Amino acid sequence: MTKPLVFTGNRFDRAAQHRADAKWMAEKQKQPSTRYLPLHNLKALINVPDGPSIDWRGYADVKEFIEAGATLIFLGIADFACHFAIDVSDIENPKQPPNSDWGKFIDVRSISAQLRPGEAGALAQARSMISWHDNHQFCAVCGNQTVLKESGYSRKCSNDACGASHFPRTDPVAIMMVTKGDKCLMGRGHNFPKGQYSCLAGFIEPGETIEQGVRREVFEETAIKTGDVTYHSSQPWPYPSSLMIGCFTEALNEEIVLDPVELEDARWFSREEVRELLRKAGTLESPRASPPLAIAHQLALAWLNEG
């Protein structure tokens, strides 16, 4: 059985029908079975010696933060227990949490690939939601402060004359393996780690289909025209809240004209060269592919396997 992409294993029943039920939520928060995922400046609490795994905490551990008005997000129900994410960034020194048995706050990107799929999926949901609340404290319509509603799934303007509601967003990103016969097109952005190559990618713009976004991005960055577009898979990417839509597309021409603003380099790679790129992924060798946690790595692997 193929291991799911990192961040795609979320198994929560999100129970959206209960989000606006304040009484139900208040009761569930205090139940002994309820679990909390603390995040400090978007770093998740991880139990390192026993896994690693998420260091889920009980109500008593986070009660002071809830009573102080910390951002609290209902993630959903799993194993007959409610799960929440809570922002504990008010802890002055994250290396000295309230209780000595707490784990360590670790960057989600660095630890996610080592977690079980369900836990990595929980991190994607929690990090994206907390980040959205951090960045939407004020109403985009009138500028007044907003308040958290629906157990974290909306914010409402505090100005009664406005009352605008705001909802978490997910930004769609097309990421594509461009192929022509036995070679594929890969590139590297200016901010990539040295020597790392990946599939081309870009945000899908308003009014575009996925197919149009794929063709536009490839042409803008490399002047390569493409034909049919086929969907492969998708991956939540919580930096801050994107959905990577993995596709394959066939190139209609070969000459690359690089957009130097978008890319530092782009080139055609043979199957054997891509095999070497994947072998070097996760190392400091050059050139190499993106690490296995990225959908770009999996698209390249799928192209090799299909070939």
VOBA-1610 file (N, C-alpha, C; in pm, whole numbers, padded with zeros to 5 digits, always signed):
BEGIN
Met+00084-00119+00000Met+00000+00000+00000Met+00087+00125+00000Thr+00057+00221-00088Thr+00136+00342-00099Thr+00114+00431+00022Lys+00224+00480+00080Lys+00213+00570+00193Lys+00155+00703+00146Pro+00055+00758+00218Pro-00005+00884+00173Pro+00093+00999+00181Leu+00072+01099+00097Leu+00154+01220+00101Leu+00146+01283+00240Val+00257+01343+00282Val+00258+01413+00410Val+00149+01521+00410Phe+00078+01532+00521Phe-00031+01626+00546Phe-00165+01581+00488Thr-00169+01468+00415Thr-00296+01428+00353Thr-00373+01324+00435Gly-00321+01286+00552Gly-00383+01178+00628Gly-00480+01221+00736Asn-00530+01345+00729Asn-00621+01394+00832Asn-00744+01304+00843Arg-00771+01256+00964Arg-00881+01161+00982Arg-00991+01214+01074Phe-00991+01344+01102Phe-01094+01399+01190Phe-01229+01406+01121Asp-01333+01370+01195Asp-01469+01408+01159Asp-01482+01553+01206Arg-01488+01647+01115Arg-01482+01788+01153Arg-01611+01836+01220Ala-01717+01757+01216Ala-01840+01783+01292Ala-01883+01929+01283Ala-01891+01979+01161Ala-01923+02121+01140Ala-02058+02160+01199Gln-02148+02063+01215Gln-02280+02094+01268Gln-02277+02141+01414His-02165+02119+01483His-02154+02159+01623His-02075+02288+01644Arg-02017+02343+01540Arg-01926+02456+01557Arg-01992+02579+01618Ala-02120+02602+01588Ala-02189+02720+01640Ala-02263+02692+01770Asp-02250+02571+01822Asp-02319+02532+01946Asp-02225+02556+02064Ala-02234+02673+02124Ala-02142+02711+02232Ala-02155+02618+02352Lys-02276+02575+02384Lys-02297+02487+02499Lys-02229+02352+02475Trp-02246+02296+02355Trp-02186+02167+02322Trp-02034+02178+02330Met-01980+02285+02275Met-01835+02303+02276Met-01782+02317+02418Ala-01851+02394+02501Ala-01806+02415+02639Ala-01803+02284+02716Glu-01901+02200+02692Glu-01905+02069+02759Glu-01792+01979+02711Lys-01770+01978+02581Lys-01667+01891+02525Lys-01526+01934+02568Gln-01505+02063+02582Gln-01372+02112+02619Gln-01325+02055+02752Lys-01418+02029+02843Lys-01381+01986+02978Lys-01384+01835+02998Gln-01424+01762+02895Gln-01431+01617+02910Gln-01291+01556+02925Pro-01277+01454+03009Pro-01145+01392+03031Pro-01081+01336+02904Ser-01163+01295+02807Ser-01109+01236+02684Ser-01063+01339+02583Thr-01101+01465+02601Thr-01069+01569+02502Thr-00919+01598+02502Arg-00866+01615+02381Arg-00722+01637+02365Arg-00696+01774+02301Tyr-00585+01836+02342Tyr-00546+01969+02294Tyr-00406+01965+02235Leu-00391+02031+02121Leu-00262+02046+02057Leu-00213+02189+02076Pro-00117+02214+02165Pro-00066+02350+02183Pro+00032+02387+02072Leu+00022+02512+02025Leu+00116+02567+01929Leu+00172+02696+01984His+00303+02713+01970His+00370+02836+02015His+00438+02899+01895Asn+00389+03015+01854Asn+00439+03080+01732Asn+00442+02983+01615Leu+00334+02906+01602Leu+00309+02810+01495Leu+00397+02685+01503Lys+00475+02671+01608Lys+00548+02547+01633Lys+00462+02455+01720Ala+00458+02327+01687Ala+00369+02233+01755Ala+00440+02163+01869Leu+00363+02129+01973Leu+00418+02057+02087Leu+00434+01909+02049Ile+00558+01861+02051Ile+00590+01727+02005Ile+00656+01647+02117Asn+00610+01525+02133Asn+00672+01430+02226Asn+00783+01359+02149Val+00907+01392+02178Val+01019+01341+02100Val+01060+01198+02139Pro+01078+01167+02267Pro+01131+01035+02304Pro+01043+00918+02260Asp+00912+00938+02255Asp+00821+00827+02226Asp+00771+00826+02083Gly+00844+00875+01989Gly+00785+00878+01855Gly+00880+00910+01742Pro+00881+01038+01709Pro+00807+01149+01768Pro+00657+01142+01739Ser+00580+01214+01820Ser+00435+01219+01803Ser+00384+01348+01864Ile+00262+01386+01828Ile+00203+01506+01888Ile+00185+01483+02037Asp+00223+01582+02115Asp+00206+01575+02260Asp+00070+01634+02297Trp-00034+01555+02272Trp-00170+01599+02305Trp-00182+01617+02457Arg-00247+01727+02497Arg-00263+01755+02639Arg-00411+01755+02678Gly-00437+01743+02809Gly-00573+01747+02860Gly-00616+01887+02897Tyr-00741+01901+02939Tyr-00799+02031+02970Tyr-00723+02102+03081Ala-00683+02030+03185Ala-00614+02094+03297Ala-00485+02162+03253Asp-00419+02108+03152Asp-00292+02164+03105Asp-00309+02296+03031Val-00425+02318+02973Val-00444+02439+02891Val-00553+02530+02945Lys-00609+02495+03059Lys-00720+02573+03116Lys-00686+02720+03129Glu-00566+02751+03179Glu-00529+02891+03200Glu-00525+02969+03069Phe-00486+02903+02960Phe-00481+02971+02830Phe-00621+02994+02776Ile-00710+02895+02794Ile-00848+02910+02749Ile-00915+03025+02824Glu-00897+03029+02956Glu-00959+03134+03037Glu-00902+03271+03006Ala-00778+03276+02955Ala-00715+03403+02919Ala-00754+03448+02778Gly-00833+03367+02708Gly-00881+03406+02575Gly-00792+03365+02461Ala-00709+03264+02479Ala-00622+03217+02371Ala-00705+03166+02254Thr-00652+03181+02134Thr-00720+03128+02015Thr-00735+02977+02028Leu-00859+02930+02019Leu-00891+02789+02036Leu-00967+02742+01913Ile-00918+02638+01849Ile-00976+02586+01724Ile-01025+02444+01745Phe-01149+02419+01712Phe-01202+02282+01715Phe-01155+02210+01588Leu-01075+02106+01605Leu-01024+02031+01490Leu-01123+01925+01443Gly-01184+01856+01538Gly-01278+01751+01501Gly-01279+01638+01602Ile-01338+01527+01560Ile-01354+01411+01647Ile-01281+01291+01587Ala-01205+01223+01669Ala-01136+01100+01629Ala-01125+01011+01752Asp-01143+00882+01732Asp-01135+00786+01842Asp-01230+00825+01955Phe-01349+00874+01918Phe-01455+00910+02013Phe-01416+01025+02105Ala-01316+01102+02068Ala-01270+01215+02149Ala-01262+01341+02065Cys-01295+01455+02126Cys-01282+01583+02059Cys-01136+01630+02066His-01092+01694+01959His-00956+01745+01952His-00958+01893+01917Phe-00874+01970+01986Phe-00865+02113+01965Phe-00719+02152+01944Ala-00698+02264+01876Ala-00567+02329+01870Ala-00577+02458+01950Ile-00473+02491+02024Ile-00475+02613+02105Ile-00343+02687+02091Asp-00353+02818+02076Asp-00235+02903+02060Asp-00183+02943+02199Val-00066+02893+02235Val-00007+02924+02366Val+00116+03012+02350Ser+00113+03100+02250Ser+00228+03186+02224Ser+00255+03285+02336Asp+00163+03297+02432Asp+00187+03386+02547Asp+00294+03331+02641Ile+00329+03203+02625Ile+00440+03149+02705Ile+00566+03226+02667Glu+00628+03293+02763Glu+00743+03378+02733Glu+00863+03297+02683Asn+00887+03186+02747Asn+01001+03102+02708Asn+00949+02963+02671Pro+00938+02933+02540Pro+00883+02803+02500Pro+00966+02685+02547Lys+01090+02709+02586Lys+01173+02600+02636Lys+01142+02568+02782Gln+01056+02651+02843Gln+01012+02626+02980Gln+00859+02632+02985Pro+00792+02528+02932Pro+00645+02526+02931Pro+00591+02513+03073Pro+00458+02528+03090Pro+00398+02529+03224Pro+00425+02403+03306Asn+00435+02289+03239Asn+00459+02164+03311Asn+00585+02096+03259Ser+00658+02035+03347Ser+00786+01976+03311Ser+00772+01856+03218Asp+00652+01795+03214Asp+00635+01677+03129Asp+00592+01712+02987Trp+00581+01842+02956Trp+00548+01880+02819Trp+00666+01847+02728Gly+00635+01821+02600Gly+00740+01795+02502Gly+00807+01923+02457Lys+00850+01925+02329Lys+00920+02041+02275Lys+00837+02102+02163Phe+00844+02235+02152Phe+00780+02303+02040Phe+00874+02297+01920Ile+00827+02231+01812Ile+00912+02204+01696Ile+00843+02254+01569Asp+00923+02307+01478Asp+00872+02355+01350Asp+00799+02243+01276Val+00680+02274+01229Val+00595+02173+01165Val+00663+02112+01042Arg+00728+02195+00962Arg+00790+02145+00839Arg+00899+02042+00869Ser+00975+02065+00976Ser+01089+01978+01005Ser+01048+01845+01067Ile+00931+01839+01128Ile+00892+01718+01201Ile+00782+01638+01133Ser+00706+01701+01041Ser+00585+01639+00986Ser+00610+01505+00919Ala+00720+01493+00844Ala+00746+01369+00770Ala+00775+01252+00863Gln+00807+01279+00989Gln+00838+01173+01084Gln+00717+01126+01162Leu+00604+01194+01144Leu+00483+01161+01218Leu+00396+01063+01140Arg+00304+01000+01211Arg+00204+00917+01144Arg+00116+01007+01057Pro+00062+00953+00946Pro-00015+01037+00853Pro-00127+01117+00920Gly-00200+01054+01012Gly-00309+01125+01078Gly-00261+01244+01158Glu-00146+01230+01223Glu-00094+01338+01305Glu-00038+01451+01218Ala+00027+01417+01108Ala+00076+01520+01017Ala-00042+01599+00959Gly-00152+01529+00929Gly-00273+01596+00880Gly-00330+01690+00984Ala-00326+01650+01110Ala-00373+01736+01218Ala-00288+01862+01228Leu-00157+01847+01211Leu-00068+01963+01216Leu-00099+02061+01103Ala-00127+02009+00984Ala-00159+02097+00871Ala-00284+02179+00901Gln-00386+02114+00954Gln-00510+02183+00987Gln-00488+02287+01097Ala-00418+02246+01204Ala-00398+02334+01318Ala-00313+02455+01281Arg-00201+02430+01212Arg-00112+02541+01178Arg-00178+02641+01085Ser-00249+02591+00983Ser-00316+02680+00890Ser-00420+02766+00960Met-00498+02705+01049Met-00604+02778+01116Met-00550+02883+01213Ile-00451+02846+01294Ile-00395+02942+01387Ile-00331+03058+01311Ser-00260+03028+01202Ser-00197+03133+01122Ser-00301+03227+01065Trp-00414+03175+01019Trp-00519+03260+00963Trp-00573+03356+01069His-00597+03307+01188His-00647+03393+01295His-00544+03500+01334Asp-00417+03463+01334Asp-00311+03560+01364Asp-00315+03678+01268Asn-00351+03651+01143Asn-00342+03752+01037Asn-00475+03817+01002His-00580+03786+01078His-00712+03843+01047His-00778+03899+01172Gln-00700+03975+01247Gln-00750+04036+01370Gln-00838+04158+01342Phe-00833+04211+01220Phe-00908+04332+01187Phe-00990+04310+01060Cys-01103+04376+01056Cys-01199+04361+00947Cys-01145+04424+00819Ala-01150+04348+00711Ala-01103+04399+00582Ala-01201+04498+00520Val-01321+04508+00577Val-01423+04600+00523Val-01413+04738+00589Cys-01406+04740+00725Cys-01410+04869+00794Cys-01290+04894+00885Gly-01207+04792+00909Gly-01087+04812+00988Gly-01102+04789+01137Asn-01223+04763+01185Asn-01242+04736+01327Asn-01195+04595+01362Gln-01178+04571+01492Gln-01133+04440+01537Gln-01238+04334+01507Thr-01191+04212+01483Thr-01280+04098+01463Thr-01273+04005+01583Val-01376+03924+01600Val-01380+03828+01710Val-01402+03688+01653Leu-01345+03590+01720Leu-01353+03451+01676Leu-01496+03398+01692Lys-01543+03326+01591Lys-01676+03266+01592Lys-01668+03122+01541Glu-01775+03047+01557Glu-01791+02912+01503Glu-01672+02821+01537Ser-01630+02830+01663Ser-01521+02744+01714Ser-01393+02758+01631Gly-01375+02876+01573Gly-01253+02904+01498Gly-01269+02909+01349Tyr-01389+02881+01295Tyr-01404+02872+01151Tyr-01463+02997+01087Ser-01467+03104+01164Ser-01498+03235+01107Ser-01457+03342+01207Arg-01449+03465+01160Arg-01431+03581+01246Arg-01535+03684+01205Lys-01586+03757+01301Lys-01693+03854+01274Lys-01649+03992+01320Cys-01677+04092+01240Cys-01643+04229+01275Cys-01716+04271+01401Ser-01644+04335+01493Ser-01704+04378+01621Ser-01786+04505+01607Asn-01778+04569+01492Asn-01856+04691+01465Asn-01995+04651+01417Asp-02096+04676+01501Asp-02233+04634+01468Asp-02282+04695+01337Ala-02232+04814+01305Ala-02275+04878+01181Ala-02219+04807+01059Cys-02115+04729+01079Cys-02054+04653+00969Cys-02095+04506+00978Gly-02048+04439+01083Gly-02088+04300+01106Gly-02041+04201+01003Ala-01940+04236+00925Ala-01893+04146+00819Ala-01835+04018+00878Ser-01861+03907+00812Ser-01805+03778+00851Ser-01689+03744+00758His-01585+03685+00814His-01467+03647+00738His-01437+03500+00764Phe-01393+03429+00660Phe-01377+03284+00670Phe-01235+03243+00628Pro-01184+03136+00687Pro-01049+03089+00651Pro-01041+03060+00502Arg-00924+03088+00445Arg-00906+03068+00301Arg-00800+02962+00276Thr-00814+02897+00163Thr-00712+02805+00113Thr-00673+02852-00026Asp-00544+02869-00050Asp-00496+02919-00178Asp-00456+02804-00269Pro-00523+02787-00385Pro-00489+02679-00476Pro-00361+02707-00554Val-00271+02610-00554Val-00144+02621-00625Val-00131+02505-00723Ala-00110+02535-00849Ala-00083+02431-00948Ala+00065+02396-00942Ile+00095+02268-00931Ile+00234+02222-00936Ile+00240+02111-01041Met+00326+02125-01139Met+00314+02040-01257Met+00446+01979-01302Met+00437+01853-01337Met+00546+01781-01400Met+00527+01795-01551Val+00613+01875-01613Val+00606+01898-01757Val+00695+01795-01825Thr+00640+01717-01916Thr+00716+01610-01981Thr+00713+01625-02133Lys+00816+01570-02194Lys+00819+01559-02341Lys+00899+01434-02373Gly+00827+01328-02408Gly+00893+01201-02433Gly+00959+01148-02307Asp+01089+01122-02313Asp+01163+01066-02202Asp+01240+01170-02122Lys+01192+01292-02122Lys+01254+01394-02039Lys+01148+01483-01975Cys+01187+01550-01868Cys+01093+01636-01797Cys+01159+01769-01765Leu+01076+01869-01741Leu+01122+02004-01714Leu+01114+02033-01565Met+01226+02074-01506Met+01228+02111-01365Met+01308+02240-01350Gly+01279+02313-01243Gly+01346+02440-01223Gly+01374+02466-01076Arg+01437+02580-01051Arg+01465+02619-00913Arg+01442+02769-00897Gly+01374+02805-00788Gly+01350+02945-00759Gly+01471+03008-00690His+01470+03138-00681His+01582+03210-00622His+01599+03179-00473Asn+01489+03141-00407Asn+01495+03114-00263Asn+01509+02965-00230Phe+01530+02882-00332Phe+01546+02738-00309Phe+01679+02710-00238Pro+01684+02602-00161Pro+01815+02558-00110Pro+01909+02531-00227Lys+02036+02561-00209Lys+02134+02547-00316Lys+02133+02406-00374Gly+02122+02397-00508Gly+02128+02269-00576Gly+01997+02194-00586Gln+01887+02249-00531Gln+01759+02175-00531Gln+01671+02217-00649Tyr+01619+02116-00720Tyr+01528+02138-00832Tyr+01392+02079-00801Ser+01290+02138-00862Ser+01154+02095-00833Ser+01068+02113-00957Cys+00945+02064-00949Cys+00847+02091-01053Cys+00814+02240-01053Leu+00772+02291-01167Leu+00725+02429-01173Leu+00593+02439-01099Ala+00566+02557-01044Ala+00445+02575-00964Ala+00405+02722-00963Gly+00278+02747-00936Gly+00231+02885-00925Gly+00086+02889-00880Phe+00047+03001-00823Phe-00090+03017-00774Phe-00188+03024-00891Ile-00301+02960-00875Ile-00409+02972-00972Ile-00481+03103-00945Glu-00502+03182-01049Glu-00558+03315-01033Glu-00710+03314-01043Pro-00777+03417-00991Pro-00923+03424-01000Pro-00971+03412-01145Gly-01074+03334-01166Gly-01130+03317-01299Gly-01061+03214-01384Glu-00960+03143-01328Glu-00888+03040-01403Glu-00934+02901-01363Thr-00928+02810-01459Thr-00938+02669-01427Thr-00799+02618-01387Ile-00794+02498-01333Ile-00664+02438-01301Ile-00581+02426-01428Glu-00644+02380-01537Glu-00571+02361-01663Glu-00514+02492-01716Gln-00592+02598-01708Gln-00544+02727-01754Gln-00428+02777-01668Gly-00439+02755-01538Gly-00333+02797-01448Gly-00202+02723-01476Val-00213+02593-01503Val-00094+02514-01536Val-00027+02569-01661Arg-00104+02587-01766Arg-00046+02632-01893Arg+00013+02772-01881Arg-00057+02860-01812Arg-00008+02998-01799Arg+00123+03003-01721Glu+00129+02933-01608Glu+00248+02938-01524Glu+00371+02882-01596Val+00353+02769-01664Val+00466+02709-01736Val+00515+02804-01845Phe+00422+02863-01919Phe+00463+02953-02028Phe+00528+03080-01973Glu+00472+03137-01865Glu+00528+03260-01810Glu+00671+03239-01760Glu+00697+03125-01702Glu+00828+03102-01640Glu+00933+03051-01737Thr+00890+02979-01843Thr+00989+02914-01930Thr+00962+02929-02079Ala+00850+02990-02118Ala+00809+03002-02259Ala+00780+02866-02322Ile+00757+02765-02241Ile+00717+02634-02292Ile+00565+02628-02299Lys+00513+02596-02418Lys+00370+02578-02435Lys+00334+02433-02403Thr+00218+02412-02341Thr+00178+02278-02302Thr+00038+02246-02352Gly+00012+02117-02365Gly-00117+02070-02416Gly-00207+02018-02305Asp-00244+01891-02316Asp-00336+01832-02220Asp-00280+01836-02077Val-00369+01856-01982Val-00333+01858-01840Val-00411+01748-01770Thr-00341+01663-01695Thr-00407+01557-01620Thr-00375+01572-01472Tyr-00476+01548-01390Tyr-00461+01559-01244Tyr-00398+01433-01188His-00308+01450-01090His-00246+01336-01025His-00288+01321-00880Ser-00265+01424-00799Ser-00298+01418-00656Ser-00287+01559-00598Ser-00328+01574-00472Ser-00319+01705-00408Ser-00262+01691-00269Gln-00216+01803-00213Gln-00152+01801-00082Gln-00175+01934-00010Pro-00235+01931+00109Pro-00239+02053+00189Pro-00097+02097+00222Trp-00073+02226+00217Trp+00061+02279+00244Trp+00044+02400+00336Pro+00062+02381+00467Pro+00024+02484+00564Pro+00126+02595+00584Tyr+00171+02659+00474Tyr+00272+02765+00481Tyr+00232+02884+00395Pro+00129+02964+00427Pro+00049+02942+00547Pro-00071+02850+00527Ser-00131+02849+00406Ser-00251+02766+00388Ser-00280+02745+00240Ser-00197+02665+00176Ser-00214+02638+00033Ser-00263+02495+00011Leu-00319+02473-00106Leu-00352+02338-00151Leu-00275+02315-00280Met-00176+02226-00275Met-00095+02195-00391Met-00170+02096-00480Ile-00197+02134-00603Ile-00272+02051-00697Ile-00174+01996-00800Gly-00138+01869-00783Gly-00036+01808-00866Gly-00090+01762-01000Cys-00022+01801-01107Cys-00067+01769-01243Cys+00049+01724-01330Phe+00014+01657-01440Phe+00108+01628-01547Phe+00062+01703-01672Thr+00157+01751-01751Thr+00122+01815-01877Thr+00233+01790-01978Glu+00197+01779-02104Glu+00292+01748-02211Glu+00336+01876-02281Ala+00467+01896-02293Ala+00521+02013-02360Ala+00503+02004-02511Leu+00481+02119-02575Leu+00464+02126-02720Leu+00589+02180-02789Asn+00681+02237-02712Asn+00808+02284-02767Asn+00917+02260-02663Glu+01044+02281-02699Glu+01154+02246-02610Glu+01241+02364-02568Glu+01245+02470-02647Glu+01338+02579-02617Glu+01290+02658-02495Ile+01376+02666-02394Ile+01343+02736-02270Ile+01388+02881-02279Val+01297+02972-02249Val+01329+03113-02233Val+01294+03149-02090Leu+01394+03160-02007Leu+01374+03173-01863Leu+01325+03312-01824Asp+01228+03317-01734Asp+01189+03442-01670Asp+01280+03460-01549Pro+01377+03551-01553Pro+01476+03562-01445Pro+01418+03614-01315Val+01299+03672-01320Val+01235+03717-01196Val+01177+03598-01121Glu+01119+03504-01195Glu+01052+03389-01134Glu+01149+03276-01098Leu+01244+03250-01186Leu+01331+03134-01169Leu+01478+03169-01181Glu+01559+03097-01108Glu+01705+03108-01121Glu+01755+03018-01233Asp+01686+02902-01253Asp+01728+02808-01357Asp+01612+02714-01388Ala+01611+02663-01509Ala+01518+02558-01550Ala+01586+02479-01661Arg+01566+02348-01660Arg+01631+02265-01761Arg+01553+02135-01779Trp+01585+02068-01889Trp+01528+01936-01914Trp+01617+01829-01849Phe+01553+01730-01789Phe+01625+01619-01726Phe+01577+01487-01787Ser+01670+01397-01813Ser+01635+01263-01860Ser+01584+01180-01743Arg+01527+01064-01773Arg+01478+00975-01666Arg+01593+00933-01574Glu+01707+00905-01631Glu+01819+00863-01548Glu+01866+00977-01458Glu+01864+01098-01511Glu+01902+01214-01429Glu+01801+01237-01316Val+01673+01219-01346Val+01571+01236-01242Val+01586+01128-01134Arg+01621+01009-01176Arg+01645+00902-01079Arg+01756+00942-00982Glu+01859+01006-01034Glu+01969+01053-00950Glu+01925+01169-00861Leu+01844+01258-00914Leu+01792+01369-00834Leu+01715+01317-00714Leu+01633+01216-00737Leu+01553+01159-00629Leu+01640+01087-00528Arg+01743+01021-00576Arg+01834+00951-00485Arg+01903+01048-00390Lys+01933+01167-00440Lys+02004+01267-00360Lys+01910+01352-00274Ala+01779+01337-00293Ala+01683+01418-00216Ala+01705+01398-00066Gly+01702+01508+00007Gly+01723+01500+00150Gly+01868+01510+00191Thr+01958+01518+00092Thr+02101+01535+00120Thr+02141+01678+00083Leu+02270+01706+00087Leu+02321+01836+00044Leu+02390+01827-00091Glu+02377+01709-00157Glu+02438+01692-00288Glu+02364+01774-00394Ser+02436+01812-00497Ser+02377+01891-00606Ser+02404+01823-00739Pro+02307+01830-00833Pro+02170+01875-00810Pro+02088+01764-00743Arg+01978+01801-00682Arg+01893+01703-00614Arg+01747+01749-00623Ala+01656+01656-00595Ala+01513+01685-00599Ala+01465+01734-00462Ser+01344+01784-00459Ser+01280+01821-00333Ser+01271+01699-00243Pro+01264+01718-00111Pro+01254+01603-00021Pro+01123+01528-00038Pro+01117+01403+00008Pro+00999+01319-00014Pro+00868+01375+00040Leu+00874+01463+00140Leu+00748+01517+00194Leu+00676+01606+00095Ala+00746+01658-00007Ala+00686+01750-00104Ala+00619+01673-00218Ile+00507+01723-00264Ile+00436+01658-00374Ile+00521+01660-00501Ala+00611+01757-00517Ala+00698+01762-00635Ala+00782+01636-00643His+00831+01588-00531His+00910+01465-00527His+00824+01347-00574Gln+00700+01343-00526Gln+00613+01231-00560Gln+00569+01234-00706Leu+00554+01353-00764Leu+00523+01362-00906Leu+00638+01308-00991Ala+00761+01343-00952Ala+00877+01293-01025Ala+00888+01141-01012Leu+00861+01091-00894Leu+00867+00946-00871Leu+00759+00874-00952Ala+00641+00933-00957Ala+00532+00872-01035Ala+00566+00869-01184Trp+00630+00976-01232Trp+00670+00979-01374Trp+00772+00869-01404Leu+00867+00848-01314Leu+00964+00741-01334Leu+00895+00605-01333Asn+00808+00584-01239Asn+00742+00453-01227Asn+00653+00425-01346Glu+00585+00527-01396Glu+00499+00508-01512Glu+00580+00481-01637Gly+00704+00534-01640Gly+00788+00513-01757Gly+00849+00375-01762
//
